[in-house]
Amino acid sequence: MSKEKVMPAGLPFLAAGGVWFIAALILPVYKLGALLACAVGAAAVYVLLTAVRRSQIAKLPPAPTVKVRAEELAKKLDVCRDKLLAQESRLSDPQVRRHVKSMATTLDLIADEVEKDPKDRNKVRKLANHYGDMITGLIDKYILLETQEGAAAEGGNVTAALAKLREGLASADEALKKVLDDLFSDDAMEVSADINVLEQLLKTEGAENKMDFSSLDQ
């Protein structure tokens, strides 16, 4: 199905200016009648093209809402989480398994947070569309190399490659946790602000029993 094309927003204005310019070259614009004719012609072109553009826009499918876009990203994150869980069962190294399971848990939390708060979708778009597949791709390579590690001819190279991949997966695990922390940072600021307001309220009311809220900021 061909996508409906929409003329650029500035085209009606440019076309009207072009009509005015051409008419001004032909007609004696120093006369009031000719000047009005130029203005009417330019205005007619502008109105016509603007109406055509509005008609083109009206035929476009409705743009997905912010909530729908956030849900789409969350689904992609869920798919990546499921891949990680499936890969985790195929890994031999317990440390790598822990990192992979940790990443699956973090992705699950990120997906839940994006669905709850769609405004955060821009913070996870690249993760959902690109980095998730890159991570699962690295794990696939790790699984393949694990099966080859015992080969005498390439043992040294394979072992070095596995060590590199372990470092990369550990870094990916930490990076995902930072993404999750970033999503919750706004909530943490709101909680801190609420605590400050409550403390001020207690002081204003002259409460004798002061509560210690400092531990909640940790």
MDTraj code that builds the backbone (N, CA, C; nanometers):
import mdtraj as md
import numpy as np

residues = "MET SER LYS GLU LYS VAL MET PRO ALA GLY LEU PRO PHE LEU ALA ALA GLY GLY VAL TRP PHE ILE ALA ALA LEU ILE LEU PRO VAL TYR LYS LEU GLY ALA LEU LEU ALA CYS ALA VAL GLY ALA ALA ALA VAL TYR VAL LEU LEU THR ALA VAL ARG ARG SER GLN ILE ALA LYS LEU PRO PRO ALA PRO THR VAL LYS VAL ARG ALA GLU GLU LEU ALA LYS LYS LEU ASP VAL CYS ARG ASP LYS LEU LEU ALA GLN GLU SER ARG LEU SER ASP PRO GLN VAL ARG ARG HIS VAL LYS SER MET ALA THR THR LEU ASP LEU ILE ALA ASP GLU VAL GLU LYS ASP PRO LYS ASP ARG ASN LYS VAL ARG LYS LEU ALA ASN HIS TYR GLY ASP MET ILE THR GLY LEU ILE ASP LYS TYR ILE LEU LEU GLU THR GLN GLU GLY ALA ALA ALA GLU GLY GLY ASN VAL THR ALA ALA LEU ALA LYS LEU ARG GLU GLY LEU ALA SER ALA ASP GLU ALA LEU LYS LYS VAL LEU ASP ASP LEU PHE SER ASP ASP ALA MET GLU VAL SER ALA ASP ILE ASN VAL LEU GLU GLN LEU LEU LYS THR GLU GLY ALA GLU ASN LYS MET ASP PHE SER SER LEU ASP GLN".split()
xyz = np.array([
    [0.0854, -0.1197, 0.0000],
    [0.0000, 0.0000, 0.0000],
    [0.0888, 0.1244, 0.0000],
    [0.0667, 0.2148, -0.0952],
    [0.1490, 0.3354, -0.1055],
    [0.1138, 0.4338, 0.0053],
    [0.2189, 0.4973, 0.0549],
    [0.1992, 0.5948, 0.1619],
    [0.1532, 0.7278, 0.1041],
    [0.0505, 0.7854, 0.1646],
    [-0.0020, 0.9145, 0.1196],
    [0.1048, 1.0224, 0.1380],
    [0.1310, 1.0996, 0.0294],
    [0.2303, 1.2047, 0.0372],
    [0.1648, 1.3361, 0.0780],
    [0.2378, 1.4119, 0.1559],
    [0.1890, 1.5425, 0.2020],
    [0.2874, 1.6484, 0.1554],
    [0.2363, 1.7513, 0.0932],
    [0.3235, 1.8589, 0.0447],
    [0.3881, 1.9305, 0.1630],
    [0.5069, 1.9834, 0.1439],
    [0.5744, 2.0558, 0.2518],
    [0.4909, 2.1724, 0.3033],
    [0.5043, 2.2010, 0.4317],
    [0.4219, 2.3053, 0.4938],
    [0.4434, 2.4423, 0.4309],
    [0.5654, 2.4709, 0.3836],
    [0.5932, 2.6034, 0.3289],
    [0.5595, 2.6196, 0.1818],
    [0.5177, 2.5107, 0.1158],
    [0.4920, 2.5186, -0.0276],
    [0.3798, 2.6159, -0.0648],
    [0.2643, 2.6169, 0.0054],
    [0.1591, 2.7141, -0.0305],
    [0.2089, 2.8584, -0.0251],
    [0.2882, 2.8890, 0.0762],
    [0.3410, 3.0247, 0.0897],
    [0.4364, 3.0580, -0.0244],
    [0.5256, 2.9622, -0.0573],
    [0.6200, 2.9863, -0.1660],
    [0.5487, 3.0001, -0.3001],
    [0.4470, 2.9160, -0.3213],
    [0.3715, 2.9234, -0.4477],
    [0.2989, 3.0565, -0.4597],
    [0.2407, 3.1015, -0.3490],
    [0.1722, 3.2311, -0.3516],
    [0.2703, 3.3442, -0.3829],
    [0.3899, 3.3354, -0.3239],
    [0.4921, 3.4359, -0.3519],
    [0.5360, 3.4318, -0.4972],
    [0.5447, 3.3088, -0.5531],
    [0.5819, 3.2959, -0.6941],
    [0.4775, 3.3569, -0.7855],
    [0.3491, 3.3343, -0.7542],
    [0.2410, 3.3920, -0.8345],
    [0.2466, 3.5448, -0.8281],
    [0.2676, 3.5956, -0.7078],
    [0.2779, 3.7421, -0.6919],
    [0.3934, 3.7974, -0.7751],
    [0.5075, 3.7311, -0.7710],
    [0.6255, 3.7794, -0.8432],
    [0.6015, 3.7795, -0.9949],
    [0.5469, 3.6688, -1.0461],
    [0.5215, 3.6588, -1.1910],
    [0.4179, 3.7625, -1.2361],
    [0.3105, 3.7740, -1.1555],
    [0.2063, 3.8710, -1.1902],
    [0.2599, 4.0129, -1.1870],
    [0.3492, 4.0388, -1.0911],
    [0.4068, 4.1737, -1.0801],
    [0.4941, 4.2067, -1.2003],
    [0.5553, 4.1047, -1.2605],
    [0.6368, 4.1282, -1.3802],
    [0.5507, 4.1574, -1.5024],
    [0.4309, 4.0994, -1.5038],
    [0.3431, 4.1124, -1.6214],
    [0.2530, 4.2346, -1.6118],
    [0.1937, 4.2542, -1.4926],
    [0.0941, 4.3594, -1.4755],
    [0.1574, 4.4894, -1.4259],
    [0.0971, 4.6003, -1.4545],
    [0.1466, 4.7300, -1.4044],
    [0.1028, 4.7501, -1.2591],
    [0.1825, 4.7005, -1.1658],
    [0.1419, 4.6986, -1.0245],
    [0.1293, 4.8386, -0.9643],
    [0.1775, 4.9386, -1.0368],
    [0.1607, 5.0746, -0.9842],
    [0.0161, 5.1199, -0.9929],
    [-0.0670, 5.0418, -1.0679],
    [-0.2097, 5.0709, -1.0734],
    [-0.2821, 4.9864, -0.9683],
    [-0.3804, 5.0479, -0.9041],
    [-0.4503, 4.9801, -0.7943],
    [-0.5163, 4.8501, -0.8404],
    [-0.5788, 4.8500, -0.9565],
    [-0.6473, 4.7312, -1.0066],
    [-0.5513, 4.6162, -1.0283],
    [-0.4352, 4.6455, -1.0874],
    [-0.3351, 4.5417, -1.1115],
    [-0.2789, 4.4886, -0.9804],
    [-0.2596, 4.5819, -0.8855],
    [-0.2076, 4.5422, -0.7545],
    [-0.3051, 4.4480, -0.6843],
    [-0.4346, 4.4817, -0.6922],
    [-0.5362, 4.3946, -0.6313],
    [-0.5421, 4.2596, -0.7006],
    [-0.5251, 4.2593, -0.8335],
    [-0.5268, 4.1344, -0.9079],
    [-0.4120, 4.0431, -0.8645],
    [-0.2941, 4.1008, -0.8422],
    [-0.1784, 4.0230, -0.7935],
    [-0.2073, 3.9628, -0.6569],
    [-0.2647, 4.0472, -0.5693],
    [-0.2927, 4.0023, -0.4327],
    [-0.3970, 3.8910, -0.4322],
    [-0.5032, 3.9094, -0.5126],
    [-0.6091, 3.8086, -0.5176],
    [-0.5557, 3.6773, -0.5743],
    [-0.4751, 3.6847, -0.6789],
    [-0.4187, 3.5637, -0.7388],
    [-0.3302, 3.4887, -0.6419],
    [-0.2434, 3.5609, -0.5718],
    [-0.1535, 3.4983, -0.4748],
    [-0.2326, 3.4359, -0.3599],
    [-0.3345, 3.5083, -0.3116],
    [-0.4170, 3.4577, -0.2018],
    [-0.4933, 3.3328, -0.2443],
    [-0.5434, 3.3321, -0.3670],
    [-0.6188, 3.2164, -0.4159],
    [-0.5311, 3.0925, -0.4225],
    [-0.4083, 3.1097, -0.4714],
    [-0.3146, 2.9959, -0.4787],
    [-0.2823, 2.9451, -0.3386],
    [-0.2589, 3.0392, -0.2459],
    [-0.2268, 2.9999, -0.1079],
    [-0.3416, 2.9209, -0.0451],
    [-0.4647, 2.9717, -0.0598],
    [-0.5821, 2.9053, -0.0011],
    [-0.6036, 2.7679, -0.0638],
    [-0.5879, 2.7588, -0.1949],
    [-0.6086, 2.6319, -0.2650],
    [-0.5080, 2.5262, -0.2199],
    [-0.3809, 2.5632, -0.2190],
    [-0.2783, 2.4663, -0.1807],
    [-0.2872, 2.4287, -0.0319],
    [-0.3242, 2.5245, 0.0506],
    [-0.3422, 2.4943, 0.1931],
    [-0.4552, 2.3937, 0.2128],
    [-0.5642, 2.4097, 0.1350],
    [-0.6768, 2.3162, 0.1434],
    [-0.6351, 2.1766, 0.0960],
    [-0.5550, 2.1727, -0.0101],
    [-0.5064, 2.0434, -0.0604],
    [-0.4195, 1.9750, 0.0443],
    [-0.3322, 2.0528, 0.1085],
    [-0.2440, 1.9949, 0.2103],
    [-0.3239, 1.9421, 0.3293],
    [-0.4254, 2.0165, 0.3709],
    [-0.5097, 1.9692, 0.4812],
    [-0.5803, 1.8397, 0.4445],
    [-0.6237, 1.8298, 0.3183],
    [-0.6889, 1.7087, 0.2715],
    [-0.5925, 1.5913, 0.2741],
    [-0.4673, 1.6165, 0.2356],
    [-0.3663, 1.5109, 0.2382],
    [-0.3392, 1.4639, 0.3813],
    [-0.3310, 1.5588, 0.4726],
    [-0.3068, 1.5247, 0.6130],
    [-0.4232, 1.4444, 0.6695],
    [-0.5445, 1.4810, 0.6316],
    [-0.6638, 1.4117, 0.6823],
    [-0.6665, 1.2657, 0.6387],
    [-0.6052, 1.2351, 0.5235],
    [-0.6051, 1.0977, 0.4729],
    [-0.4983, 1.0099, 0.5379],
    [-0.4064, 1.0724, 0.6116],
    [-0.3012, 0.9951, 0.6767],
    [-0.3593, 0.9118, 0.7903],
    [-0.3030, 0.7941, 0.8158],
    [-0.3491, 0.7157, 0.9314],
    [-0.3167, 0.7904, 1.0597],
    [-0.3974, 0.7736, 1.1622],
    [-0.3716, 0.8454, 1.2874],
    [-0.2372, 0.8071, 1.3471],
    [-0.1659, 0.9070, 1.3956],
    [-0.0359, 0.8815, 1.4583],
    [-0.0559, 0.8080, 1.5897],
    [0.0308, 0.7121, 1.6182],
    [0.0166, 0.6396, 1.7444],
    [0.0340, 0.7332, 1.8640],
    [-0.0400, 0.7087, 1.9669],
    [-0.0307, 0.7923, 2.0864],
    [0.0966, 0.7599, 2.1623],
    [0.1298, 0.8491, 2.2547],
    [0.2478, 0.8286, 2.3388],
    [0.2375, 0.6960, 2.4129],
    [0.1182, 0.6649, 2.4620],
    [0.0979, 0.5407, 2.5378],
    [0.1216, 0.4188, 2.4490],
    [0.0701, 0.4243, 2.3255],
    [0.0871, 0.3119, 2.2336],
    [0.2346, 0.2915, 2.2012],
    [0.3062, 0.4010, 2.1774],
    [0.4490, 0.3907, 2.1473],
    [0.5247, 0.3312, 2.2653],
    [0.4898, 0.3745, 2.3855],
    [0.5559, 0.3210, 2.5044],
    [0.5286, 0.1718, 2.5192],
    [0.4051, 0.1306, 2.4903],
    [0.3710, -0.0115, 2.4999],
    [0.4465, -0.0942, 2.3965],
    [0.4668, -0.0372, 2.2770],
    [0.5425, -0.1078, 2.1735],
    [0.6871, -0.1292, 2.2177],
    [0.7467, -0.0258, 2.2778],
    [0.8831, -0.0390, 2.3269],
    [0.8904, -0.1401, 2.4404],
    [0.7905, -0.1373, 2.5279],
    [0.7878, -0.2321, 2.6401],
    [0.7792, -0.3759, 2.5897],
    [0.7019, -0.3982, 2.4846],
    [0.6909, -0.5336, 2.4274],
    [0.8248, -0.5809, 2.3721],
    [0.8965, -0.4906, 2.3070],
    [1.0286, -0.5265, 2.2545],
    [1.1237, -0.5629, 2.3686],
    [1.1149, -0.4870, 2.4776],
    [1.1983, -0.5180, 2.5941],
    [1.1603, -0.6529, 2.6543],
    [1.0316, -0.6839, 2.6546],
    [0.9858, -0.8136, 2.7060],
    [1.0371, -0.9283, 2.6196],
    [1.0378, -0.9068, 2.4880],
    [1.0904, -1.0094, 2.3961],
    [1.2386, -1.0337, 2.4246],
    [1.3132, -0.9255, 2.4453],
    [1.4551, -0.9371, 2.4764],
    [1.4754, -1.0087, 2.6097],
    [1.3932, -0.9768, 2.7083],
    [1.4008, -1.0438, 2.8386],
    [1.3815, -1.1942, 2.8233],
    [1.2808, -1.2335, 2.7446],
    [1.2534, -1.3765, 2.7249],
    [1.3707, -1.4459, 2.6556],
    [1.4345, -1.3768, 2.5606],
    [1.5515, -1.4342, 2.4942],
    [1.6642, -1.4572, 2.5945],
    [1.6845, -1.3574, 2.6813],
    [1.7904, -1.3691, 2.7817],
    [1.7648, -1.4878, 2.8749],
    [1.6418, -1.5049, 2.9174],
    [1.6088, -1.6162, 3.0062],
    [1.6308, -1.7509, 2.9374],
    [1.5983, -1.7559, 2.8073],
    [1.6210, -1.8800, 2.7326],
    [1.7708, -1.9060, 2.7165],
    [1.8479, -1.8007, 2.6952],
    [1.9921, -1.8164, 2.6791],
    [2.0590, -1.8546, 2.8102],
    [2.0074, -1.8023, 2.9186],
    [2.0684, -1.8266, 3.0500],
    [2.0769, -1.9755, 3.0812],
    [1.9771, -2.0503, 3.0405],
    [1.9750, -2.1947, 3.0683],
    [2.0768, -2.2712, 2.9841],
    [2.1313, -2.2085, 2.8802],
    [2.2269, -2.2755, 2.7909],
    [2.3724, -2.2410, 2.8244],
    [2.3913, -2.1557, 2.9233],
    [2.5256, -2.1125, 2.9610],
    [2.5845, -2.2029, 3.0684],
    [2.7160, -2.2228, 3.0610],
    [2.7839, -2.3065, 3.1611],
    [2.8457, -2.2229, 3.2723],
    [2.9007, -2.1083, 3.2386],
    [2.9699, -2.0242, 3.3371],
    [2.8688, -1.9626, 3.4338],
    [2.8805, -1.9929, 3.5631],
    [2.7823, -1.9416, 3.6602],
    [2.7826, -1.7892, 3.6717],
    [2.9011, -1.7277, 3.6556],
    [2.9076, -1.5815, 3.6654],
    [2.8345, -1.5150, 3.5488],
    [2.8544, -1.5684, 3.4298],
    [2.7849, -1.5139, 3.3130],
    [2.6346, -1.5365, 3.3262],
    [2.5970, -1.6522, 3.3783],
    [2.4537, -1.6805, 3.3993],
    [2.3923, -1.5777, 3.4927],
    [2.4679, -1.5408, 3.5974],
    [2.4150, -1.4402, 3.6918],
    [2.3948, -1.3059, 3.6222],
    [2.4909, -1.2662, 3.5389],
    [2.4785, -1.1388, 3.4669],
    [2.3580, -1.1410, 3.3724],
    [2.3411, -1.2527, 3.3026],
    [2.2315, -1.2628, 3.2056],
    [2.0969, -1.2606, 3.2783],
    [2.0875, -1.3325, 3.3884],
    [1.9627, -1.3322, 3.4660],
    [1.9357, -1.1933, 3.5236],
    [2.0414, -1.1265, 3.5681],
    [2.0266, -0.9905, 3.6211],
    [1.9759, -0.8955, 3.5131],
    [2.0304, -0.9075, 3.3905],
    [1.9859, -0.8214, 3.2812],
    [1.8399, -0.8480, 3.2458],
    [1.7992, -0.9746, 3.2493],
    [1.6593, -1.0081, 3.2208],
    [1.5667, -0.9435, 3.3239],
    [1.6068, -0.9493, 3.4507],
    [1.5265, -0.8879, 3.5576],
    [1.5193, -0.7365, 3.5402],
    [1.6329, -0.6753, 3.5064],
    [1.6368, -0.5294, 3.4875],
    [1.5500, -0.4874, 3.3699],
    [1.5571, -0.5622, 3.2594],
    [1.4736, -0.5303, 3.1428],
    [1.3251, -0.5387, 3.1778],
    [1.2901, -0.6363, 3.2592],
    [1.1503, -0.6513, 3.3011],
    [1.1044, -0.5283, 3.3793],
    [1.1906, -0.4809, 3.4684],
    [1.1571, -0.3618, 3.5486],
    [1.1502, -0.2369, 3.4606],
    [1.2418, -0.2265, 3.3652],
    [1.2410, -0.1117, 3.2735],
    [1.1122, -0.1100, 3.1918],
    [1.0726, -0.2272, 3.1395],
    [0.9500, -0.2359, 3.0593],
    [0.8283, -0.1954, 3.1416],
    [0.8224, -0.2413, 3.2659],
    [0.7097, -0.2065, 3.3535],
    [0.7054, -0.0559, 3.3785],
    [0.8220, 0.0038, 3.4010],
    [0.8272, 0.1471, 3.4312],
    [0.7868, 0.2303, 3.3106],
    [0.8286, 0.1878, 3.1897],
    [0.7931, 0.2622, 3.0680],
    [0.6429, 0.2553, 3.0429],
    [0.5820, 0.1399, 3.0691],
    [0.4367, 0.1282, 3.0528],
    [0.3631, 0.2151, 3.1547],
    [0.4189, 0.2238, 3.2757],
    [0.3557, 0.3043, 3.3804],
    [0.3716, 0.4531, 3.3536],
    [0.4865, 0.4908, 3.2977],
    [0.5178, 0.6315, 3.2764],
    [0.5679, 0.6498, 3.1324],
    [0.4762, 0.6611, 3.0349],
    [0.5153, 0.6651, 2.8926],
    [0.6105, 0.7779, 2.8553],
    [0.6172, 0.8823, 2.9366],
    [0.7064, 0.9931, 2.9008],
    [0.8532, 0.9500, 2.9024],
    [0.8828, 0.8373, 2.9683],
    [1.0195, 0.7872, 2.9740],
    [1.0596, 0.7077, 2.8502],
    [0.9707, 0.6987, 2.7515],
    [0.9963, 0.6092, 2.6376],
    [1.1229, 0.6488, 2.5617],
    [1.1517, 0.7796, 2.5538],
    [1.2687, 0.8239, 2.4780],
    [1.3991, 0.7762, 2.5410],
    [1.3972, 0.7510, 2.6713],
    [1.5176, 0.7062, 2.7397],
    [1.5517, 0.5604, 2.7079],
    [1.4553, 0.4843, 2.6573],
    [1.4793, 0.3416, 2.6335],
    [1.4629, 0.3030, 2.4862],
    [1.4411, 0.4019, 2.3990],
    [1.4150, 0.3693, 2.2584],
    [1.5311, 0.2933, 2.1943],
    [1.6537, 0.3432, 2.2121],
    [1.7693, 0.2759, 2.1531],
    [1.7908, 0.1389, 2.2166],
    [1.7667, 0.1300, 2.3456],
    [1.7806, 0.0014, 2.4129],
    [1.6843, -0.1001, 2.3535],
    [1.5584, -0.0604, 2.3363],
    [1.4567, -0.1516, 2.2851],
    [1.4786, -0.1857, 2.1385],
    [1.5218, -0.0875, 2.0595],
    [1.5321, -0.1077, 1.9143],
    [1.6661, -0.1637, 1.8684],
    [1.7730, -0.1403, 1.9462],
    [1.9058, -0.1801, 1.8983],
    [1.9874, -0.2576, 2.0017],
    [2.0089, -0.1968, 2.1188],
    [2.1040, -0.2541, 2.2131],
    [2.0603, -0.3900, 2.2680],
    [1.9300, -0.4104, 2.2825],
    [1.8816, -0.5401, 2.3310],
    [1.9240, -0.6527, 2.2391],
    [1.9083, -0.6327, 2.1087],
    [1.9492, -0.7347, 2.0112],
    [2.1010, -0.7535, 2.0114],
    [2.1740, -0.6436, 2.0330],
    [2.3198, -0.6553, 2.0384],
    [2.3637, -0.7403, 2.1570],
    [2.2967, -0.7225, 2.2708],
    [2.3317, -0.7994, 2.3906],
    [2.3028, -0.9474, 2.3694],
    [2.1845, -0.9795, 2.3190],
    [2.1512, -1.1204, 2.2966],
    [2.2421, -1.1808, 2.1899],
    [2.2847, -1.0998, 2.0931],
    [2.3785, -1.1476, 1.9916],
    [2.5131, -1.1840, 2.0528],
    [2.5617, -1.1027, 2.1487],
    [2.6877, -1.1326, 2.2174],
    [2.6763, -1.2622, 2.2970],
    [2.5610, -1.2810, 2.3584],
    [2.5419, -1.4038, 2.4373],
    [2.5393, -1.5264, 2.3476],
    [2.4786, -1.5144, 2.2311],
    [2.4804, -1.6252, 2.1342],
    [2.6235, -1.6613, 2.0969],
    [2.7068, -1.5590, 2.0759],
    [2.8477, -1.5845, 2.0441],
    [2.9174, -1.6529, 2.1617],
    [2.8850, -1.6093, 2.2817],
    [2.9464, -1.6690, 2.3998],
    [2.9087, -1.8167, 2.4107],
    [2.7819, -1.8469, 2.3899],
    [2.7352, -1.9856, 2.3964],
    [2.8076, -2.0712, 2.2930],
    [2.8244, -2.0188, 2.1731],
    [2.8929, -2.0921, 2.0664],
    [3.0391, -2.1159, 2.1022],
    [3.1065, -2.0136, 2.1554],
    [3.2477, -2.0269, 2.1904],
    [3.2684, -2.1215, 2.3081],
    [3.1715, -2.1245, 2.3999],
    [3.1832, -2.2175, 2.5128],
    [3.1948, -2.3617, 2.4646],
    [3.1236, -2.3934, 2.3582],
    [3.1270, -2.5303, 2.3055],
    [3.2586, -2.5595, 2.2341],
    [3.3334, -2.4555, 2.1982],
    [3.4584, -2.4739, 2.1247],
    [3.5814, -2.4586, 2.2132],
    [3.5613, -2.4242, 2.3391],
    [3.6749, -2.3894, 2.4249],
    [3.7710, -2.5062, 2.4418],
    [3.7205, -2.6272, 2.4344],
    [3.8076, -2.7427, 2.4555],
    [3.8893, -2.7801, 2.3342],
    [3.8663, -2.7164, 2.2208],
    [3.9407, -2.7503, 2.0996],
    [4.0875, -2.7114, 2.1166],
    [4.1769, -2.8055, 2.0904],
    [4.3203, -2.7830, 2.1159],
    [4.3770, -2.6749, 2.0266],
    [4.3361, -2.6756, 1.8990],
    [4.3966, -2.5838, 1.8024],
    [4.3657, -2.4385, 1.8326],
    [4.2435, -2.4111, 1.8763],
    [4.2022, -2.2723, 1.8970],
    [4.1732, -2.2410, 2.0429],
    [4.2163, -2.3276, 2.1303],
    [4.1833, -2.3109, 2.2721],
    [4.2210, -2.1761, 2.3271],
    [4.3454, -2.1296, 2.2947],
    [4.3906, -2.0015, 2.3484],
    [4.3090, -1.8857, 2.2968],
    [4.2821, -1.8825, 2.1691],
    [4.2041, -1.7740, 2.1090],
    [4.0619, -1.7720, 2.1628],
    [4.0025, -1.8911, 2.1738],
    [3.8645, -1.9005, 2.2221],
    [3.8559, -1.8535, 2.3666],
    [3.9520, -1.8944, 2.4482],
    [3.9517, -1.8539, 2.5893],
    [3.9632, -1.7023, 2.6026],
    [4.0488, -1.6427, 2.5207],
    [4.0640, -1.4967, 2.5240],
    [3.9356, -1.4275, 2.4796],
    [3.8712, -1.4833, 2.3764],
    [3.7461, -1.4243, 2.3273],
    [3.6369, -1.4348, 2.4334],
    [3.6319, -1.5474, 2.5024],
    [3.5313, -1.5644, 2.6082],
    [3.5532, -1.4642, 2.7209],
    [3.6796, -1.4409, 2.7546],
    [3.7102, -1.3442, 2.8606],
    [3.6645, -1.2052, 2.8206],
    [3.6873, -1.1701, 2.6924],
    [3.6431, -1.0387, 2.6420],
    [3.4917, -1.0268, 2.6506],
    [3.4225, -1.1329, 2.6082],
    [3.2761, -1.1307, 2.6112],
    [3.2236, -1.1219, 2.7537],
    [3.2910, -1.1892, 2.8464],
    [3.2479, -1.1809, 2.9872],
    [3.2557, -1.0371, 3.0371],
    [3.3642, -0.9700, 3.0017],
    [3.3783, -0.8289, 3.0420],
    [3.2674, -0.7440, 2.9803],
    [3.2393, -0.7688, 2.8514],
    [3.1354, -0.6914, 2.7839],
    [2.9979, -0.7134, 2.8432],
    [2.9664, -0.8366, 2.8790],
    [2.8347, -0.8671, 2.9368],
    [2.8220, -0.8098, 3.0780],
    [2.9332, -0.8106, 3.1527],
    [2.9302, -0.7484, 3.2860],
    [2.9041, -0.5975, 3.2729],
    [2.9683, -0.5348, 3.1734],
    [2.9462, -0.3914, 3.1500],
    [2.8023, -0.3648, 3.1073],
    [2.7471, -0.4526, 3.0227],
    [2.6082, -0.4368, 2.9780],
    [2.5125, -0.4477, 3.0958],
    [2.5423, -0.5380, 3.1883],
    [2.4587, -0.5546, 3.3070],
    [2.4553, -0.4250, 3.3880],
    [2.5731, -0.3646, 3.4073],
    [2.5800, -0.2392, 3.4828],
    [2.5102, -0.1254, 3.4074],
    [2.5252, -0.1239, 3.2752],
    [2.4630, -0.0179, 3.1953],
    [2.3107, -0.0238, 3.2053],
    [2.2551, -0.1445, 3.2012],
    [2.1093, -0.1581, 3.2122],
    [2.0600, -0.1106, 3.3489],
    [2.1375, -0.1389, 3.4512],
    [2.0988, -0.0928, 3.5857],
    [2.0997, 0.0599, 3.5939],
    [2.1936, 0.1221, 3.5229],
    [2.1984, 0.2689, 3.5219],
    [2.0768, 0.3263, 3.4484],
    [2.0357, 0.2571, 3.3410],
    [1.9147, 0.3014, 3.2704],
    [1.7953, 0.2954, 3.3645],
    [1.7848, 0.1866, 3.4396],
    [1.6736, 0.1721, 3.5346],
    [1.6797, 0.2801, 3.6425],
    [1.7996, 0.3067, 3.6937],
    [1.8145, 0.4125, 3.7952],
    [1.7713, 0.5475, 3.7393],
    [1.8042, 0.5717, 3.6125],
    [1.7680, 0.6989, 3.5495],
    [1.6159, 0.7123, 3.5390],
    [1.5481, 0.6010, 3.5110],
    [1.4018, 0.6051, 3.5014],
    [1.3384, 0.6386, 3.6356],
    [1.4007, 0.5905, 3.7430],
    [1.3448, 0.6138, 3.8756],
    [1.3947, 0.7434, 3.9389],
    [1.4866, 0.8141, 3.8719],
    [1.5446, 0.9342, 3.9327],
    [1.4398, 1.0416, 3.9569],
    [1.3440, 1.0567, 3.8621],
    [1.2382, 1.1569, 3.8788],
    [1.1522, 1.1240, 3.9995],
    [1.1207, 0.9928, 4.0150],
    [1.0408, 0.9520, 4.1312],
    [1.1155, 0.9815, 4.2607],
    [1.2473, 0.9571, 4.2597],
    [1.3266, 0.9817, 4.3801],
    [1.3264, 1.1297, 4.4150],
    [1.3342, 1.2163, 4.3134],
    [1.3313, 1.3605, 4.3375],
    [1.1968, 1.4033, 4.3952],
    [1.0880, 1.3420, 4.3433],
    [0.9549, 1.3759, 4.3940],
    [0.9399, 1.3332, 4.5397],
    [0.9915, 1.2133, 4.5724],
    [0.9844, 1.1658, 4.7111],
    [1.0626, 1.2586, 4.8022],
    [1.1833, 1.2986, 4.7570],
    [1.2659, 1.3891, 4.8369],
    [1.1949, 1.5218, 4.8597],
    [1.1295, 1.5731, 4.7540],
    [1.0568, 1.6998, 4.7671],
    [0.9402, 1.6853, 4.8647],
    [0.8687, 1.5732, 4.8573],
    [0.7569, 1.5497, 4.9489],
    [0.8048, 1.5447, 5.0935],
    [0.9222, 1.4817, 5.1144],
    [0.9776, 1.4722, 5.2493],
    [1.0128, 1.6111, 5.3018],
    [1.0731, 1.6934, 5.2156],
    [1.1092, 1.8302, 5.2572],
    [0.9853, 1.9105, 5.2954],
    [0.8793, 1.8967, 5.2156],
    [0.7547, 1.9679, 5.2455],
    [0.6987, 1.9220, 5.3786],
    [0.7014, 1.7906, 5.4024],
    [0.6475, 1.7364, 5.5269],
    [0.7275, 1.7834, 5.6474],
    [0.8594, 1.7875, 5.6309],
    [0.9441, 1.8360, 5.7402],
    [0.9112, 1.9822, 5.7739],
    [0.8957, 2.0635, 5.6699],
    [0.8624, 2.2038, 5.6914],
    [0.7261, 2.2184, 5.7591],
    [0.6334, 2.1331, 5.7193],
    [0.4998, 2.1368, 5.7791],
    [0.5057, 2.1050, 5.9276],
    [0.5838, 2.0049, 5.9633],
    [0.5968, 1.9670, 6.1045],
    [0.6598, 2.0801, 6.1857],
    [0.7597, 2.1455, 6.1235],
    [0.8232, 2.2579, 6.1938],
    [0.7243, 2.3730, 6.2118],
    [0.6441, 2.3965, 6.1081],
    [0.5462, 2.5045, 6.1138],
    [0.4434, 2.4786, 6.2219],
    [0.4029, 2.3522, 6.2326],
    [0.3020, 2.3165, 6.3318],
    [0.3603, 2.3082, 6.4720],
    [0.4949, 2.3220, 6.4824],
    [0.5580, 2.3177, 6.6141],
    [0.5492, 2.1811, 6.6781],
    [0.5606, 2.0764, 6.5968],
    [0.5512, 1.9413, 6.6514],
    [0.6684, 1.9157, 6.7454],
    [0.6388, 1.8543, 6.8605],
    [0.7435, 1.8274, 6.9589],
    [0.8269, 1.7061, 6.9176],
    [0.7620, 1.6044, 6.8621],
    [0.8336, 1.4832, 6.8239],
    [0.8805, 1.4954, 6.6788],
    [1.0067, 1.5305, 6.6629],
    [1.0615, 1.5445, 6.5282],
    [1.0944, 1.4061, 6.4718],
    [1.0496, 1.3803, 6.3494],
    [1.0784, 1.2531, 6.2837],
    [1.2049, 1.2670, 6.2000],
    [1.2861, 1.1621, 6.1948],
    [1.4088, 1.1629, 6.1160],
    [1.3801, 1.1030, 5.9784],
    [1.3800, 1.1884, 5.8763],
    [1.3502, 1.1437, 5.7393],
    [1.4794, 1.1191, 5.6604],
    [1.5949, 1.1451, 5.7204],
    [1.7191, 1.1401, 5.6434],
    [1.7452, 1.0027, 5.5840],
    [1.7072, 0.8971, 5.6547],
    [1.7338, 0.7617, 5.6056],
    [1.6551, 0.7304, 5.4793],
    [1.5452, 0.7979, 5.4561],
    [1.4628, 0.7706, 5.3382],
    [1.5262, 0.8261, 5.2128],
    [1.6188, 0.9184, 5.2274],
    [1.6841, 0.9760, 5.1087],
    [1.7937, 0.8856, 5.0551],
    [1.8348, 0.7850, 5.1324],
    [1.9469, 0.7012, 5.0916],
    [1.9092, 0.6153, 4.9727],
])
top = md.Topology()
chain = top.add_chain()
for i, resn in enumerate(residues, 1):
    res = top.add_residue(resn, chain, resSeq=i)
    for name in ("N", "CA", "C"):
        top.add_atom(name, md.element.get_by_symbol(name[0]), res)
traj = md.Trajectory(xyz[None], top)
